[in-house]
Amino acid sequence: MLYLVATPIGNLSDISLRALEILRQVDYVASEDTRKTGLLLKHYKIKKPQITFHEHNEKHAGRKIIGLLKEDNSIALVTNAGTPGISDPGFTLVRSAIEAGTDVTMIPGACAFVMALVLSGLATHSFTFRGFAPRTSGKRQRFLAEDKQSSHTLIYYESPNRLRSFLEDALEVFGDRRAALAKELTKMFESVKRGRITELLGQLEEQPRGEYVIVIEGAGRE
């Protein structure tokens, strides 16, 4: 059995009892970063052999994991934080396991973009999660323009060093829409800032820190 196990996005107490139960009973843990997962396992006094599985080795590691599953081993797939398969290569392993006839299930839990959406104060009944945008301005603007006419609330992930340029491109493409910036979710310095894009740009620190979730209202949501 392949288990997709959601892990905390910050506060370690957010892990579910069922997630801990599965992590204790499986034969292996497949991890995006074995060091970070090792800290989580150590915190809960769990000792399991880990297999590194990330975007740079997903084909090779995926074949190894599928081989172990065919030998009746149970494996838990975890990401660095949050839900496996969201902005990471987990979906490729799920697809391979399904094609191999292996049972797959999920232990639900934290997901940063869902939390940011709910806390944003923007419409939650329909939304589009777009993940990380391209790194260069031209490609990023074309990426954003694909959803310019969408009425759905739009959600993105962005790194601190590209946050300002992302917001500047979003302002150029969407105009001065309402938006929210969320970072350090569930942690001590959790922050959610809300306002027009120009207001958020004006509130940015000179050197932003932390991974951000950006939520922008859809077209015609005034």
SERO-4910 file (N, C-alpha, C, O; in steps of 0.05 Angstrom, whole numbers):
BEGIN
 pado doro    nc1    nc2    nc3   cac1   cac2   cac3    cc1    cc2    cc3    oc1    oc2    oc3
  Met    A     17    -24      0      0      0      0     18     25      0     37     26     14
  Leu    A     10     44    -17     23     70    -16      5     90     -1    -19     93     -9
  Tyr    A     16    102     19      1    122     35     12    150     29     36    154     31
  Leu    A     -5    168     22      3    196     20     -4    209     46    -28    212     53
  Val    A     16    218     61     12    227     88     18    257     90     41    266     85
  Ala    A     -2    273     96      1    302     99     16    307    126      9    295    146
  Thr    A     35    325    125     50    332    149     46    362    156     36    377    139
  Pro    A     53    370    180     49    398    188     63    418    169     85    412    158
  Ile    A     51    442    165     64    462    149     80    482    167     93    500    157
  Gly    A     80    477    193     95    494    211     94    482    239    113    471    249
  Asn    A     71    485    252     68    475    279     66    444    279     47    433    268
  Leu    A     85    431    292     86    402    292     62    389    305     56    366    300
  Ser    A     47    404    322     24    393    335      0    389    316    -20    377    323
  Asp    A      3    400    292    -19    397    272    -20    370    259    -39    365    244
  Ile    A     -1    353    264     -2    326    251    -25    310    264    -31    313    287
  Ser    A    -38    294    247    -61    278    257    -52    253    271    -31    242    266
  Leu    A    -70    243    288    -64    217    302    -62    195    281    -45    177    285
  Arg    A    -78    196    260    -77    175    240    -51    176    225    -39    155    218
  Ala    A    -41    201    219    -15    203    205      7    190    221     24    176    210
  Leu    A      7    195    247     28    183    265     25    153    265     45    138    265
  Glu    A      1    143    265     -4    115    265      7    102    240     20     81    241
  Ile    A      2    114    217     12    103    192     42    105    190     55     86    182
  Leu    A     54    127    199     83    130    198     97    109    215    119    101    209
  Arg    A     84    101    237     95     81    255     93     53    243    109     36    250
  Gln    A     73     48    226     68     21    217     80     14    190     84     -9    184
  Val    A     86     34    173     96     28    146    125     18    147    139     20    167
  Asp    A    133      5    125    160     -6    123    181     16    116    203     15    125
  Tyr    A    172     35     99    190     57     90    175     83     89    151     84     87
  Val    A    191    105     91    180    132     88    195    144     64    219    147     64
  Ala    A    180    152     44    192    166     20    189    196     25    167    206     30
  Ser    A    212    210     25    213    238     34    225    256     13    243    249     -1
  Glu    A    213    280     11    225    301     -7    252    309      4    271    313    -12
  Asp    A    255    311     30    281    318     43    283    302     68    269    306     87
  Thr    A    301    282     67    303    263     90    311    277    115    304    267    137
  Arg    A    327    299    113    335    313    138    311    325    152    308    323    176
  Lys    A    294    339    136    271    352    148    251    331    158    240    334    180
  Thr    A    247    310    143    228    289    152    240    275    176    225    267    194
  Gly    A    266    273    177    280    260    199    274    275    225    271    262    246
  Leu    A    273    301    224    267    317    248    239    312    258    234    310    282
  Leu    A    220    310    238    192    304    246    190    276    259    177    273    279
  Leu    A    203    257    246    202    229    257    215    228    284    204    215    302
  Lys    A    237    241    287    251    241    313    234    254    335    234    245    357
  His    A    220    276    327    203    290    347    182    271    358    175    273    382
  Tyr    A    172    253    342    151    234    350    163    206    356    148    187    358
  Lys    A    189    205    358    203    180    366    196    157    347    190    134    355
  Ile    A    197    163    321    191    143    300    217    138    285    231    156    276
  Lys    A    224    112    282    248    105    267    240     88    243    230     66    246
  Lys    A    245     99    220    239     85    195    260     90    174    271    112    173
  Pro    A    266     71    157    285     76    135    271     95    115    248     92    109
  Gln    A    287    115    106    276    135     87    287    131     59    310    122     55
  Ile    A    270    138     40    278    138     12    274    167      2    253    178      4
  Thr    A    295    178    -10    293    205    -20    277    205    -46    283    190    -65
  Phe    A    256    222    -48    240    224    -72    233    253    -76    218    265    -61
  His    A    245    265    -97    240    293   -103    241    297   -134    245    278   -149
  Glu    A    237    322   -142    235    327   -171    260    321   -187    258    316   -211
  His    A    283    319   -174    308    314   -189    314    284   -191    331    277   -207
  Asn    A    301    267   -176    306    239   -178    280    222   -180    281    198   -176
  Glu    A    258    235   -187    232    222   -185    230    197   -203    217    178   -195
  Lys    A    243    196   -226    241    173   -243    256    149   -231    244    127   -228
  His    A    281    153   -223    297    132   -211    285    123   -184    281     99   -180
  Ala    A    279    142   -167    268    135   -140    240    124   -143    233    106   -128
  Gly    A    225    134   -162    198    123   -167    198     94   -174    182     78   -164
  Arg    A    217     86   -191    220     57   -199    227     40   -174    216     18   -171
  Lys    A    244     51   -157    252     36   -133    228     33   -115    224     11   -104
  Ile    A    213     54   -111    189     53    -93    168     33   -104    157     18    -89
  Ile    A    163     35   -130    144     16   -142    153    -13   -139    137    -30   -134
  Gly    A    179    -17   -142    190    -44   -138    185    -54   -109    178    -77   -105
  Leu    A    189    -37    -90    185    -44    -62    155    -49    -57    148    -67    -42
  Leu    A    138    -33    -69    109    -37    -66    100    -64    -77     83    -78    -66
  Lys    A    112    -72   -100    105    -97   -112    114   -121    -95    104   -143    -98
  Glu    A    134   -116    -77    143   -137    -59    127   -137    -33    135   -148    -13
  Asp    A    104   -123    -33     86   -122    -11     96   -105     13     88   -109     36
  Asn    A    114    -86      7    122    -67     27    101    -44     28     89    -37      8
  Ser    A     98    -33     51     81     -9     54     99     16     56    119     15     70
  Ile    A     91     37     42    107     61     40     90     86     45     68     88     34
  Ala    A    100    104     61     87    130     66    103    151     50    127    154     53
  Leu    A     89    166     33    101    188     19     94    214     33     71    220     38
  Val    A    115    229     40    111    255     53    126    277     37    146    271     24
  Thr    A    117    301     39    132    324     28    145    339     51    141    331     74
  Asn    A    159    360     45    172    375     66    152    386     86    157    387    110
  Ala    A    130    395     76    109    406     93     83    406     77     83    415     54
  Gly    A     61    397     90     35    398     76     28    372     63     35    351     72
  Thr    A     13    375     41      1    352     28     18    343      4     23    359    -14
  Pro    A     26    317      3     41    307    -20     25    310    -46      1    306    -47
  Gly    A     39    317    -67     27    321    -93     19    349   -100     13    356   -123
  Ile    A     20    367    -80     14    396    -84     40    410    -88     55    414    -69
  Ser    A     45    419   -112     70    433   -119     95    416   -113    116    426   -105
  Asp    A     92    390   -117    115    371   -116    109    348   -134     86    345   -144
  Pro    A    128    330   -139    124    309   -159    108    285   -149    107    264   -163
  Gly    A     94    287   -127     80    264   -116     60    252   -135     55    228   -134
  Phe    A     48    268   -153     27    257   -171     39    236   -190     25    218   -198
  Thr    A     65    239   -196     77    220   -215     79    192   -201     75    172   -215
  Leu    A     85    192   -175     86    167   -161     59    154   -158     55    130   -160
  Val    A     39    171   -153     11    161   -151      3    148   -177     -9    126   -177
  Arg    A      9    161   -199      2    151   -225     16    124   -231      4    105   -241
  Ser    A     42    123   -224     57     98   -228     46     76   -211     44     53   -220
  Ala    A     38     82   -186     28     61   -168      1     51   -179     -4     27   -178
  Ile    A    -16     69   -189    -42     61   -200    -38     43   -224    -51     22   -227
  Glu    A    -19     50   -241    -13     34   -265     -2      7   -258     -6    -12   -273
  Ala    A     12      6   -235     24    -20   -227      4    -37   -211     10    -59   -203
  Gly    A    -20    -27   -207    -41    -42   -193    -38    -41   -163    -49    -58   -149
  Thr    A    -23    -22   -153    -19    -20   -124    -40     -2   -111    -49     18   -123
  Asp    A    -49    -10    -88    -69      6    -74    -57     32    -64    -34     32    -55
  Val    A    -72     54    -66    -63     80    -58    -85     93    -41   -108     92    -48
  Thr    A    -77    105    -19    -95    120     -2    -81    144      9    -57    148      5
  Met    A    -97    161     23    -86    186     32    -94    191     61   -117    186     69
  Ile    A    -75    203     76    -81    212    103    -82    242    102    -61    255    101
  Pro    A   -106    254    102   -108    283     97    -97    300    120    -94    290    142
  Gly    A    -92    325    113    -81    343    134    -76    371    123    -91    380    105
  Ala    A    -56    384    133    -51    412    126    -44    416     97    -32    400     84
  Cys    A    -53    440     87    -47    449     60    -46    479     61    -66    492     66
  Ala    A    -23    491     55    -19    519     59    -38    536     42    -49    556     52
  Phe    A    -43    529     17    -59    546      0    -88    546      9   -102    566      6
  Val    A    -98    524     21   -125    523     31   -128    542     55   -147    557     57
  Met    A   -109    540     73   -109    557     97   -108    587     89   -123    603    100
  Ala    A    -90    594     70    -88    621     61   -113    631     48   -121    654     53
  Leu    A   -126    615     32   -151    622     19   -172    629     39   -186    649     37
  Val    A   -176    611     59   -197    616     79   -191    641     95   -210    656    102
  Leu    A   -166    646    102   -159    670    118   -158    696    102   -157    717    113
  Ser    A   -159    694     75   -156    718     58   -179    736     60   -177    760     56
  Gly    A   -203    726     65   -227    742     65   -239    744     37   -259    758     33
  Leu    A   -226    731     17   -236    731    -10   -255    707    -14   -256    690      2
  Ala    A   -268    707    -37   -288    686    -43   -275    658    -42   -254    654    -54
  Thr    A   -288    639    -29   -277    612    -27   -293    591    -42   -284    568    -43
  His    A   -316    599    -53   -334    579    -65   -323    569    -92   -331    548   -102
  Ser    A   -305    584   -105   -292    575   -129   -265    588   -131   -262    612   -127
  Phe    A   -245    572   -136   -217    582   -136   -200    566   -155   -207    543   -162
  Thr    A   -178    577   -163   -158    564   -180   -131    565   -167   -121    587   -162
  Phe    A   -119    542   -162    -92    541   -150    -72    539   -173    -73    520   -189
  Arg    A    -53    558   -175    -35    558   -197     -6    551   -190     11    549   -207
  Gly    A      0    548   -164     27    541   -156     47    563   -160     40    587   -158
  Phe    A     72    556   -167     93    575   -172     91    586   -200     88    571   -219
  Ala    A     94    612   -203     95    625   -230    123    623   -241    142    618   -226
  Pro    A    127    627   -267    154    627   -279    171    649   -266    160    668   -254
  Arg    A    197    646   -268    215    664   -254    220    690   -268    226    710   -255
  Thr    A    218    691   -294    224    716   -309    198    731   -314    176    720   -317
  Ser    A    200    758   -315    177    775   -316    159    770   -340    135    768   -338
  Gly    A    171    768   -364    156    764   -388    139    738   -387    115    739   -393
  Lys    A    152    716   -380    138    691   -378    117    692   -355     96    680   -358
  Arg    A    124    705   -334    106    707   -311     81    723   -319     58    715   -312
  Gln    A     84    745   -333     60    760   -342     43    744   -361     18    745   -359
  Arg    A     55    729   -379     39    712   -396     24    690   -381      1    683   -387
  Phe    A     38    679   -361     26    659   -343      2    671   -328    -19    658   -327
  Leu    A      5    695   -317    -17    708   -302    -40    715   -321    -63    713   -314
  Ala    A    -33    724   -345    -54    733   -364    -73    710   -372    -95    716   -381
  Glu    A    -65    685   -369    -82    663   -375   -108    663   -358   -128    653   -366
  Asp    A   -106    675   -334   -128    676   -316   -140    704   -311   -154    709   -292
  Lys    A   -132    723   -329   -141    750   -325   -171    753   -325   -182    769   -310
  Gln    A   -185    738   -341   -214    740   -343   -229    720   -325   -254    720   -324
  Ser    A   -214    704   -310   -227    684   -293   -241    697   -269   -230    715   -257
  Ser    A   -265    688   -263   -279    698   -240   -271    683   -214   -280    691   -192
  His    A   -255    662   -217   -247    647   -193   -225    662   -177   -209    676   -189
  Thr    A   -225    659   -151   -203    669   -135   -178    654   -143   -178    630   -147
  Leu    A   -156    669   -146   -131    658   -156   -110    655   -134   -108    673   -117
  Ile    A    -96    632   -133    -77    627   -112    -50    619   -123    -49    602   -142
  Tyr    A    -29    630   -112     -2    625   -122     17    621    -98     12    630    -76
  Tyr    A     39    606   -104     61    605    -85     84    622    -96     87    624   -120
  Glu    A     99    634    -78    122    650    -87    144    651    -66    138    651    -42
  Ser    A    169    653    -75    191    655    -57    195    685    -49    186    702    -63
  Pro    A    208    690    -26    211    718    -17    227    736    -36    221    760    -39
  Asn    A    247    725    -50    264    741    -67    250    749    -93    259    767   -107
  Arg    A    227    736   -100    212    743   -124    185    755   -118    169    761   -136
  Leu    A    179    759    -92    153    768    -84    146    796    -96    124    799   -107
  Arg    A    164    815    -94    158    841   -104    154    841   -134    135    854   -143
  Ser    A    171    828   -148    168    827   -178    142    813   -186    129    820   -205
  Phe    A    134    792   -170    109    779   -176     86    798   -173     68    800   -190
  Leu    A     85    813   -150     63    832   -145     63    854   -166     41    863   -174
  Glu    A     86    863   -175     87    884   -195     75    874   -222     61    888   -235
  Asp    A     82    849   -229     71    837   -253     41    832   -250     26    835   -269
  Ala    A     32    823   -226      4    819   -221    -12    845   -224    -34    845   -235
  Leu    A      0    867   -214    -13    893   -217    -16    901   -246    -36    911   -254
  Glu    A      5    895   -261      5    902   -290    -16    886   -305    -30    897   -322
  Val    A    -19    861   -298    -37    843   -312    -66    846   -303    -85    848   -319
  Phe    A    -70    845   -276    -97    844   -265   -109    872   -258   -133    875   -255
  Gly    A    -91    892   -255   -100    917   -243    -99    915   -213    -89    895   -202
  Asp    A   -109    935   -200   -106    937   -170   -128    922   -156   -145    934   -143
  Arg    A   -128    896   -158   -148    879   -145   -142    875   -115   -120    881   -106
  Arg    A   -163    866   -101   -159    858    -73   -142    832    -73   -145    815    -90
  Ala    A   -126    830    -52   -108    807    -50   -100    803    -21   -107    819     -4
  Ala    A    -86    781    -17    -76    775     10    -49    761      7    -44    745    -11
  Leu    A    -31    766     26     -5    753     28     -4    738     54     -7    750     75
  Ala    A      1    712     53      3    696     77     30    683     79     41    673     59
  Lys    A     42    684    102     68    670    106     70    660    135     54    668    152
  Glu    A     88    641    139     93    630    166     67    618    178     63    620    202
  Leu    A     50    607    161     25    597    171     28    575    192     45    557    188
  Thr    A     13    577    213     13    559    237     37    564    255     39    551    276
  Lys    A     56    581    247     80    586    263     76    610    282     55    623    281
  Met    A     96    615    298     95    637    318     90    664    305     75    680    315
  Phe    A    103    668    282    101    694    268     83    693    244     88    707    224
  Glu    A     61    678    246     42    676    225     32    704    217     27    721    234
  Ser    A     30    709    191     22    735    182      4    732    157     10    718    139
  Val    A    -18    747    157    -36    749    134    -42    779    130    -55    792    146
  Lys    A    -32    790    108    -37    818    101    -57    819     79    -56    804     60
  Arg    A    -76    838     81    -98    840     62   -100    869     52    -94    887     67
  Gly    A   -108    872     27   -111    899     16   -109    898    -14   -108    876    -26
  Arg    A   -109    921    -27   -104    922    -55    -75    915    -61    -58    917    -43
  Ile    A    -70    907    -86    -42    899    -92    -23    922    -87     -1    917    -77
  Thr    A    -31    947    -94    -13    969    -89     -8    973    -59     14    980    -51
  Glu    A    -28    968    -43    -25    970    -14     -5    949     -3     11    955     14
  Leu    A     -8    925    -14     10    903     -5     39    909    -14     58    903      1
  Leu    A     42    920    -38     69    928    -47     81    949    -29    105    948    -23
  Gly    A     64    967    -20     74    988     -2     81    978     26     97    991     40
  Gln    A     71    955     33     76    944     60     99    924     60    107    914     81
  Leu    A    110    917     37    131    897     35    156    906     50    164    929     49
  Glu    A    168    887     64    194    891     76    215    894     54    211    884     32
  Glu    A    237    907     61    258    910     41    269    883     32    275    879      9
  Gln    A    271    865     51    279    838     45    259    818     57    263    809     80
  Pro    A    238    811     43    218    793     53    231    766     60    250    757     48
  Arg    A    219    752     80    229    726     88    206    706     89    183    714     94
  Gly    A    212    681     84    192    661     86    178    655     59    179    672     42
  Glu    A    166    632     57    151    625     33    124    638     34    111    638     56
  Tyr    A    114    648     12     89    663     12     67    648     -4     73    634    -23
  Val    A     42    651      5     19    644    -10      5    670    -18      0    687      0
  Ile    A      0    674    -43    -12    699    -53    -40    692    -63    -44    674    -80
  Val    A    -60    706    -52    -88    701    -60    -99    727    -73    -97    749    -61
  Ile    A   -110    725    -97   -119    749   -112   -148    744   -121   -155    723   -130
  Glu    A   -164    765   -117   -193    761   -124   -196    757   -154   -179    767   -170
  Gly    A   -217    744   -162   -223    739   -190   -234    763   -204   -242    782   -191
  Ala    A   -236    762   -230   -248    784   -246   -277    788   -239   -292    768   -234
  Gly    A   -286    812   -237   -314    818   -231   -323    813   -204   -347    810   -199
  Arg    A   -304    811   -184   -311    806   -156   -315    831   -140   -318    829   -115
  Glu    A   -315    854   -152   -318    879   -137   -344    879   -121   -350    898   -107
***
